[in-house]
């Protein structure tokens, strides 16, 4: 009970730090890792450790599902080449480079060295999106960073499991591992698609209650992960695949109440999980440091800095040939994809590690199958924490400065948002004129006036503001017919948004923003309905 009380109080502390982070525009992932350091030096706190077998099950499915859900399928598919090169090639390259340094500098076995490399190889999706938010980066660069962080979790964790198997089983055959990787990955994707289709049918045909729908969205990633892992396939890829599949179809299967509710619930859940994992590492860090007390302080500092430096430098070494060689060999790439060398620097600088690497480190077993202690477990966790701390603090804090020094012209999505809003409002006005001409004159004039006001505002401003739901309150005694008509027209707007989403012809962030506005407006209109 005492331990639970301590964790709850620390979560309160994390929430207050989140308020400060938001107020002063300080990246929250950096706040979390620094919070873990502070917790580790507070005297008198107990050591609280989760069972390593359940760390992955608790943390990975919801975090990966949330990242997949917020990834645009069109952007992901359009950037599949650079995403694949980074998420697979760079992960393998980083794993090997870190393994070489760990083996020859720290003098640990090859399997343990590859294990360290696999844990620190994947950048973190939440850290990347949080720190790059508001920096005005090009949408394609952001989609590559998000897609890389999503897929490389899968490739890094598959490598992690093979390295762990080599340590626990004592044998490893490269060609067998390669073939098994293809099987595990393919089957994981297949299970993700199957479960995604099943949940699509469930949501579309049977579920009509927003609380039940939200509950299903929360349980789905755990089901995908556990089902795939039960058959010894990739649970990570199953979760990511299910998330991408259902997210792409969310406009068809969820009601507006469900979208509003599930969005809020998921943001809270992910917020708590991110805070909780760094609280746990903070509570274990003192014990971890005691467990590596046989090493000198200077050696530990050198090892932590060396591994961190390799992780950072290798990313820059990879990005140049991975970008330039495809352009050199493909005329189509040269003619269709814009190239800005300064984006290579930004991509290299955006390789922050975070919660996934920390979860992988904490999930290391305490003992080997024979009962002996897992070799160098505390040292591995220490090295992983060093990489997370250095990449988040050094790279994360300096990334805005790097963008400023490079004089990268900020990209604004306002112009595209303006066009999307114009299309939505114009189609709704056209629908009113073509299909609602037989309504009573007063009713037709009032309902058309609402959308004409929106349209006229769009024509009279340089930058679109938030037009929906602002300054358009309804009278308390409004007729249900008028309110229902507005709800019907909100659905017309939503149909256009869904069409733009399905076609991939508009920015995903804009579409989701407008969709959320429409969901909130429909919620408000339903509350205005007079029930007599």
Secondary structure, DSSP 8 states (H G I E B T S, - for coil): -HHHHHHHHHHHHHHHHHHHHHHTT--HHHHHHHHHHHHHTSTT-------HHHHHHHHHHHHHHHHHHTS-HHHHHHTHHHHHIIIIIIHHHHHHHHHHHIIIII---HHHHHHHHHHHHS--HHHHHHHHTTS---HHHHHHHHHHHHHHHHHHHHHHHHHHHHHHHS---HHHHHHHHHHHHHHHHHHHHHHHHHHHHIIIII---HHHHHHHHHHHHHHHHHHHHHTTS-HHHHHHHHHHHHHHTHHHH--HHHHHHHHHHHHHHHHHHHHHHHHHHHHHHHHHHHHTTTS-HHHHHHHHHHHHHHHHHHHHHHHHHHHHHHHHH-HHHHHHS---HHHHHHHHHT----HHHHHHHHTS-SB-TTS-B-TTHHHHHHHHHHHHHHIIIIIIHHHHHHHHHTT------HHHHHHHHHHHHHHHHHHHHHH-TTS-HHHHHHHHHHHHHHHHHHHT-SS----TTSS----TT--HHHHHHHHHHHHHHHHHHHHHHHHT-S-HHHHHHHHHHHHHHHHHHHHH----
